[in-house]
């Protein structure tokens, strides 16, 4: 005879799983714009990086996250949800940002995220808010002049879950690629000699070289990396509100002021476009 207690336990667990599944579904599908318009203290939860100088980095002295992405998110929050709305920042990495968005832990991702066809299958993107391109960062004694010099004797350091890790294999198929968890680990590996070059977007590499002047970008960019703000599927009202706010920021000069604050002439030297274009 079967144990009735085991049967009851199985039924209870099945019911609990169904309940949790339904609850998770309702949370992820809740309309963000409806929430922002009805909450007395509206808040937008932004997924940001905290280890990427110039875009999103933790200022120990101030005890807060700063950067280009942070300032853009703050301005978008006010324009979308009102002057009293708060921008809440949640740390993400290239590997964790989409899962956190899909699980409704955050409302949007603004974290140097390249718009790609593969990612569009999981999330929706805003219009392009920043144009970058992939490049190589090398040390003071490096002989590499660009991606075309990479061969079987070279190891390139990249971040897991990034488009850079995928595309370097296309542009330098003979080189070895070592993938690390984040930019800090990748740069530490570069300094310790585990690789001859580090690769990611030139804007991010600029932030690293600014703090480490012995390291420089080798050659020119070899890809186009348009950054977009990612939102969950089914949040089209929210996405459209972001797009409109971005266009308004460009029209009144707010975007340009934030861009100049963080990049100034460095961005021009790296051929980074400072205009917002229509998303692809």
N, C-alpha and C positions, 0 to 999 in steps of 0.2 A: 504493500500500500504506500502511495506517495505521501510524503510529508506535507500536510496542509499548510504548515507555517512557511515552508519554502515557496509554495504556490502563492500565498498571500504576499510574501515579500517581493516576489517577482512582479506581481500585479502592481504593487505599490511603487516599485522602482520604475516600471513602465509608465505609470501615470505621472510620476514626478518628472521623468524625462520629457514627456509630451508637454507638460506645463511649462517647463523651462524653455523648451523649444518655442512654444507659442509666445512666451514673454519676451524671449530674445528677438523674435521676429517683429513683435509690435514695437519694441524699442528702436530697432534699426530702421523701421519704416515710418516712424513718426516724422511728420513734416517739420523741418527745422524753422522755416519762416513762420509757421503758425505758432510755434513755441516762442520765438523771439517777439512776436507781436502781442502775445497774451501775458508773458511773464512781466511782473512788476520790476524785476531787476534782471533784464536780459543779459545773457552771457554766451559768447561764442568760444568753443573749445578748439584751439588750433594745435595741430601736431607740428612741432618745430624741432629742428636740430639744435643741439647745444654745444657742439664741438666743431662748428664750421665758422671760422673767423670771417667777419664782414657780413655774413648772412644770419647766423644764429649761434651765439656763444654765451657761456655763462660768465658774467662779470662778478668775480668773487668779492671785490670791494663793495659793490652795490647790492650784491645778493640777488641779482635778477638776470634774466636773459636779455641780450641786446642783439642788434643787427638789422640788416636790410629787411629780411623777411619779417622780423618782429615789428618794425615800424610800419610796414605795409599792412600787416594784420591788424594792428591797433587802429589805423586809419579806416580800414575796411569795416571794422566792428562798429565804429561810430556812425559811418555812413549807412550801414545796413540796418543796425538795431537802435540807433539813437545816441545822442551825446552822453547819456548816462550808462550806456552798455559797457560791459567789461570784456576784455580779451583775456581768456585763460590759456596758458601755454603748457602743453604736455610734451615731454621729451619723446622723440621718435628717432629711429635709425632708418637707413635705407631698407633694412630687412623687416622692421616691425611696423612701418607706417601704414601700409595697406591693411594688414590684419587689424590694427587698432581702429582704423576707419570703418572697416566692415563690421566690427563688433560694437560700433557706436560708442567707443570710448572717447572719440573726438568727432567734431563736426566737419572739419576740413583739414587738409594737409597743405602747409606752405613750407616746404623743406627742400629747396633745390631739386625739385622733382621734374625730370624730363618727360614731356608728353610723348608717349609711344603707342603704337597700335596694340601691342600686347597688353599694356596697362589699361587701355580703353575698354578692354573686355571686362575689367573688374570695377573700374571707377569712371566717373565723368570728370572732364577737365574744364577749367575756365579758359578764357582767352589767354594767350601768351602774356606773361607779365615780366619776363626777363629772357634775353637771348644770350646763350653761352655756347662754348664749344669745347670738346675734349682736347686735352693737351698732356704733356709730360713734365713732371718736376724732377730735376736732377740735382746732384750735389756739386760742390765747387770744382772738383777734379774730374767731373764726368766728360767723356769724349763724345757722348751721344749728341747729335745735332737735331734730331727729330725722330718721329715714329718710323721713318724709312730705314733708320740705322739699326733697328731692333732685330736681333737674330737668335739662333738657338742657344747662344752663350749668355743671353740676357734674361733676367727675371724682372717682371713688372709687377708692382704692388697695386692692388685695387681693393675696393670695398664690396663685401658680399651684398647681393641684391641690387646692385647698381647697374645702370646701362653701360657704364664705363668698363666694367668687368667683362661684359659680353662683347663690346665693340672693339676692345683692344685685341681680342682674339681674331677678329676679322681683318684688322689693319696690320697686325704683326703676328701672323699665324705660326711662325717658327719660334717665337719667344715663349718662355714659361710665364704663367700668371699665378701669383700667389694672392689669394683673397683673404682679407682680414675683416674684423667685425666693424671697424669704424675708421675715420680718417686719422685719429690719433695713433691707433695701432699701426696703420699703414705707414705713417710718417716715421714713427719710431723704428719700424723695420727698415725703412730706407736709410735712416741715420746709422743703424747698426750694421749695414752692409748686407742685409738679406736680399736686396734687390738693387738694380742699377737705376731704376726710375719708378716713380709713383704716378699713377694716372687717374684723373677725374676731370671735371669741368675746369676750364681755365680760371673762372671767377673764384672757385674754391681754392685752387692752387695759389692764386694771388694772395688770398688771406693767409695761407701758410707761409709763403715767402716773405710777406710783410713782417712777420714775427721772427723769421729765420732768414736773414738777408744773404747768407752763404748759399742758399738754395735758389734756383731760378728755373723758369720755364724754358724748355728746349724746343726750338723751332716754333711753328705756328699750330693753330688748331687743325684737327683732321676730321672733326664731325660738327654737326650743328645740333645744339642741345637747347631746344625751347622749353623754358620752365612754365609749368601751369599749376594752378591751385586745384587739388583733387577733392571731390565730394562724392558721397555715396550715390549709387544708382537710385533713381526715384526722387532725387532732391533737385529737380530742375529749377524750381522757383528760387532756391538758394543760390544755385549756380548762376542764374540770370541776374540776381541781385549783386553778386560778386562782380560779374562782367560790367554791369552798369556803373558800379562804384569805381572800378578801375578806369573806365573811360572818363568819368567825371574827374578823377584825380589827375589824369593827363591833361584834361581841358583846363583845369584851374591851376596847374603847375605844382600840385602837391606831390605827385609822383616824381617829377624831375628834382624837386628839392630833397626828397628822401634818397634818390639815386646819387645825387651829388654829395650828400652828407657822408655816404659810405664808400663811394668809389672814386669820385672826382677824376683826376687825370689817369689814374691807374687803369680804369676801365677802357679808356680810349687807346692806351698802349696795347691792351690785350684784344682790341677789336671787338669789344662787347657792345652790342646795340642797346641803347637806353630808351627804346621806344616800345610801347605795348602794341602788339599786332593781333589780328584776329587769330584765334586758335584754329588748329588744323583738324 
